[in-house]
Amino acid sequence: KGVMLTDNCFNALAQQFRAYDKLFHRGQKLMNIMPPFIAYGYACGVHLPLVLGFTVIIIPNLDPAKLGSLVLKHKPEHMFGVPAHYQQLAADPKLRDKDLSFILNYAAGGDAISIGAEKTVNDFLAAHNVEYPLAKGYGMTEVSSAATVAAGADNKPGSVGIPMVNTIIAAFEPGTDRELPIGERGELCISGPTTMKGYYNKPEETDMILRRHADGQIWAHTGDVGYMDEDGFVYLDSRIKRMIITSGYNVYPGQLENIIDGHEKVLLSCVIGVKDPYKMQKVKAFVKLAQGVPATEETKQVLMAYCRKNVAKYAMPYDIEFKEDMPKTLVGKVAYRQLEEEELAKIKAQEE
């Protein structure tokens, strides 16, 4: 679908970031590692820094293995990336004894980051003299990329931040315009000045996502499940379409990934639903192990025992498969759909 964003959308986003005047100052540098053909890459990596008077260092066709060297070479105060980029930095031996105090606001967006992975990155930043923890944000192309921000001292582990200036976020009962109380999970919806005009030549799809509620405001229905706490911080569980239904229970992959990534032997995990004739779906986890951890049956049993202690019985993975590396999309997200397709192909092959 073509998303129709306007000059006003991009300018509103830039002005929202300008409000964080403790972090953003004319004359700073931003390293642009995100492709400019996505809203996140263009809005935050090109338009925003130019409006704010930054020097933009553009890195086309980023090789993730060279990210640490590029950071040392250019010393940018700002960078926008996906969680996998920062996990790569934290594991880069070239940065082991380096002073990175020039880093001011390195932000992760475009994909969820587990609490375990966030802690690993924050421990790395703190050990290298960086003042603030990893910044985070949440949004979608239909609202010009970012709608929340957790940056500087205004940050909470596990949260994607607070709504940006002039932006409203609330959780609604899925499929309705009934707003849910603070702390209750529902579909996250966004209303603000960065909302798209609509999908190009797709009025029906536009009406499905942009809906006028009883309050008279136009809300963008994200398809994401999450909630807000009493301080206004937004927490994201998972995409509604990623939800796994097993034995009548709803299982959110993001919650399980948070738990699994919290184990010291795990660098990164991805959870999917696998078709099952009795449960509808069963849960499977893919794990990229931390450096030096052997991919053995013993390691698998350690992780399975950990899951049994920390995961509800209905959400327990039936299997954990180790991957040397997770498949990635063009922008660096874990390609969970590819894992689902590979698993489906295995099942079909067995049936034949």
C-alpha positions in Angstrom: 0.0 0.0 0.0 1.1 3.6 -0.7 0.9 5.7 2.4 0.2 9.4 1.6 2.2 11.6 4.0 2.3 15.3 3.6 4.9 18.1 4.2 2.9 18.9 7.4 3.4 15.3 8.6 7.1 15.4 8.3 7.4 19.0 9.6 5.2 18.2 12.6 7.5 15.2 13.5 10.6 17.4 13.3 9.0 20.0 15.6 8.0 17.3 18.1 11.6 16.2 18.3 12.7 19.8 18.6 10.8 19.9 21.9 13.5 17.7 23.4 15.9 20.6 23.5 18.2 19.0 26.1 19.2 16.4 23.5 18.9 18.0 20.1 21.1 21.0 19.2 22.1 22.6 15.9 25.6 21.5 14.8 25.4 17.9 16.0 25.9 14.9 13.8 23.5 12.1 13.0 24.6 8.9 11.3 21.8 7.7 8.9 21.9 3.8 8.7 18.3 3.2 7.8 17.1 3.0 4.2 15.4 6.3 3.1 12.7 4.4 1.2 10.8 3.7 4.5 9.2 6.4 6.6 11.4 5.8 9.6 14.6 6.1 7.5 13.4 9.3 5.7 11.6 11.1 8.5 14.1 10.5 11.2 17.3 10.0 9.2 17.0 12.7 6.5 14.2 15.3 7.1 14.5 15.6 10.9 18.2 16.2 11.2 18.2 18.7 8.3 15.4 20.7 9.9 17.3 20.7 13.2 20.5 21.8 11.6 22.5 18.6 12.0 25.3 17.2 9.8 23.9 14.0 8.2 26.3 11.1 7.6 24.6 8.8 5.2 25.7 5.1 5.2 24.1 3.4 2.1 23.8 -0.4 2.2 25.1 -0.8 5.8 27.2 -3.8 6.5 26.2 -4.5 10.2 29.6 -6.0 10.9 31.2 -2.6 10.2 28.8 -0.5 12.3 31.2 -0.3 15.3 34.0 1.0 13.0 31.7 3.6 11.5 30.6 4.8 14.9 34.3 5.2 16.0 35.1 6.9 12.7 32.3 9.5 12.6 31.5 9.9 16.3 27.9 10.9 15.8 25.9 12.1 18.7 22.6 10.7 17.2 21.6 7.6 15.4 18.3 5.9 14.6 18.3 2.1 14.1 16.5 -1.1 14.8 17.3 -3.2 18.0 19.5 -5.6 16.1 21.9 -2.7 15.3 22.5 -2.0 18.9 22.9 -5.6 19.9 25.6 -5.8 17.1 27.3 -2.8 18.7 27.2 -4.3 22.2 28.9 -7.4 20.9 31.5 -5.7 18.7 35.0 -6.5 20.1 36.4 -3.4 18.4 34.5 -1.3 20.9 35.5 -3.2 24.0 37.9 -0.6 25.5 36.7 2.5 23.6 35.3 5.8 25.1 31.9 6.4 23.6 30.9 9.4 25.7 30.1 11.3 22.5 26.9 9.3 22.2 23.9 11.3 23.3 20.8 9.8 21.7 21.0 6.4 20.0 17.4 5.3 19.4 15.9 1.9 18.6 12.6 1.8 16.7 11.0 -0.2 13.9 10.9 -3.4 16.0 10.4 -4.5 19.6 13.4 -4.9 21.8 13.2 -7.4 24.7 14.0 -6.3 28.2 17.0 -8.7 28.3 18.4 -7.3 25.1 17.7 -3.7 26.3 19.6 -4.4 29.5 22.6 -5.8 27.6 22.8 -2.7 25.4 22.4 -0.4 28.4 25.1 -2.1 30.4 27.3 -1.8 27.3 26.6 1.9 27.0 27.1 2.6 30.7 30.4 0.7 30.7 31.6 3.0 27.8 30.8 6.3 29.5 27.5 7.0 27.7 25.3 9.3 29.8 21.9 8.0 28.8 20.5 4.5 28.2 19.2 3.4 24.8 16.5 5.6 23.5 13.4 4.0 22.1 10.4 4.9 20.1 7.2 3.4 18.6 5.0 4.3 15.7 4.2 3.2 12.2 4.5 4.5 8.6 0.9 5.7 8.7 1.9 8.3 11.4 5.2 9.3 9.7 7.2 6.8 11.8 7.4 7.9 15.5 4.5 8.5 17.9 6.3 7.8 21.3 9.8 8.5 22.5 11.8 7.3 25.5 15.0 9.4 25.5 17.4 11.0 27.9 16.3 10.6 31.5 12.7 10.1 30.5 13.0 6.4 30.0 11.8 3.1 31.6 13.0 -0.4 30.9 10.6 -2.3 28.7 8.6 0.8 27.7 8.6 2.5 24.2 8.2 5.9 25.9 5.6 8.6 26.3 3.5 10.1 23.5 5.2 12.9 21.6 4.0 16.5 21.8 0.5 17.0 20.4 0.1 13.2 20.0 -2.4 11.1 21.9 -2.2 7.4 22.4 -4.7 5.1 24.1 -5.6 1.4 24.3 -9.0 0.4 23.0 -10.9 -2.8 23.0 -10.0 -4.4 19.7 -12.5 -3.7 17.0 -14.3 -1.0 19.0 -13.8 2.6 20.0 -14.2 1.8 23.8 -11.1 3.2 25.6 -9.7 0.9 28.2 -8.4 1.9 31.7 -4.8 2.5 32.5 -2.9 -0.7 32.7 -5.4 -2.8 30.7 -4.2 -4.3 27.4 -5.9 -3.5 24.1 -5.3 -2.2 20.6 -3.0 0.8 20.7 -4.5 3.7 18.7 -2.8 7.0 17.7 -4.2 10.5 17.1 -2.0 13.4 16.1 -0.6 15.8 13.5 1.6 13.3 11.8 -1.3 11.0 10.7 -1.4 10.1 7.0 -4.0 11.4 4.6 -4.8 7.8 3.7 -3.7 4.9 1.5 -3.2 5.8 -2.2 -6.3 4.8 -4.2 -7.4 2.4 -1.4 -10.4 4.1 0.4 -11.7 0.9 2.0 -8.3 0.0 3.5 -8.0 3.7 4.7 -11.4 3.5 6.4 -10.3 0.3 8.2 -7.3 2.0 9.9 -8.4 5.6 10.2 -11.6 5.8 12.2 -13.5 8.7 13.7 -14.4 7.9 17.3 -17.2 9.2 19.4 -14.8 11.9 20.7 -14.7 13.4 17.2 -11.0 12.6 16.7 -9.5 10.5 13.9 -7.6 7.6 15.4 -5.1 5.4 13.6 -5.7 1.7 14.6 -2.2 0.2 14.8 -3.0 -3.5 15.1 -0.6 -3.6 18.0 -1.5 -4.9 21.5 -0.2 -2.9 24.4 -1.1 -0.7 27.4 -0.1 2.5 29.2 1.0 2.9 32.8 0.0 5.5 35.3 2.9 7.8 34.2 1.8 7.7 30.6 4.5 5.3 29.4 3.5 3.0 26.6 4.3 -0.7 26.6 4.0 -2.9 23.5 3.2 -6.6 23.6 2.9 -7.7 20.0 1.1 -7.3 16.7 -2.5 -8.7 16.9 -1.7 -10.7 13.7 1.3 -12.3 15.4 -0.9 -13.5 18.3 -0.7 -17.3 18.8 -3.9 -19.0 19.8 -3.2 -22.3 21.6 -5.8 -24.4 23.5 -8.1 -21.4 23.5 -5.5 -19.0 25.1 -4.0 -16.0 23.5 -0.2 -16.0 23.5 1.8 -12.9 22.6 5.2 -13.7 21.1 6.8 -10.5 22.4 6.1 -11.4 26.0 7.8 -14.8 25.5 10.7 -13.3 23.7 11.2 -10.9 26.7 11.4 -13.9 29.0 13.7 -16.0 26.8 16.0 -13.1 26.1 16.4 -12.6 29.8 18.5 -15.8 30.1 22.3 -15.2 30.1 22.8 -17.9 27.4 20.5 -16.1 24.9 21.5 -13.2 22.6 18.2 -13.1 20.6 15.0 -15.1 20.3 12.0 -15.2 18.0 8.7 -17.0 18.9 6.2 -18.2 16.3 3.0 -20.3 16.2 3.1 -23.6 14.5 -0.1 -25.3 13.2 -1.4 -28.1 15.5 -4.4 -30.3 14.9 -5.4 -30.3 18.6 -4.3 -27.0 20.0 -4.9 -24.9 16.8 -1.3 -23.7 17.2 1.7 -24.6 19.4 4.6 -22.4 20.4 8.1 -22.7 19.0 11.1 -20.6 19.9 14.1 -19.9 17.8 17.2 -18.8 19.7 20.5 -17.2 18.7 22.9 -18.1 21.6 25.3 -15.7 23.3 28.9 -15.8 22.1 30.7 -19.0 23.3 27.5 -20.9 24.3 27.4 -24.3 22.7 24.3 -25.3 20.7 23.9 -28.6 22.5 21.0 -30.7 23.8 22.2 -29.8 27.3 21.9 -26.1 26.5 18.4 -26.7 25.1 17.3 -28.5 28.3 18.6 -25.6 30.4 16.5 -23.1 28.4 13.5 -25.4 28.5 13.8 -25.7 32.3 14.1 -21.9 32.5 10.9 -21.5 30.4 9.0 -24.0 32.6 9.8 -21.8 35.6 8.9 -18.5 34.0 6.2 -19.2 31.3 2.6 -20.2 31.8 1.9 -23.9 30.9 -0.3 -23.0 28.0 2.4 -20.8 26.5 5.3 -23.2 27.0 7.4 -23.8 23.8 7.2 -27.3 22.6 10.6 -26.9 21.1 13.6 -24.6 21.0 15.7 -24.5 17.8 19.1 -22.8 17.7 20.0 -20.5 14.8 23.5 -19.3 14.0 21.8 -16.1 12.9 18.2 -14.9 12.6 16.8 -14.1 9.1 16.5 -10.3 8.7 14.3 -8.0 6.6 15.8 -5.3 4.5 15.7 -2.8 7.4 17.2 -5.2 10.0 14.1 -6.6 11.7 13.9 -10.3 12.6 12.0 -11.8 9.7 9.5 -13.9 11.7 7.4 -14.6 8.7 10.3 -16.3 7.0 10.7 -18.6 10.1 6.9 -19.3 9.9 7.2 -20.2 6.2 10.2 -22.4 6.8 8.3 -24.3 9.6 5.2 -24.7 7.4 7.4 -26.1 4.6 8.8 -28.7 7.0 5.4 -29.8 8.1 4.2 -30.1 4.5 7.3 -32.2 3.6 6.6 -34.5 6.6 3.0 -34.9 5.6 4.0 -35.9 2.0 
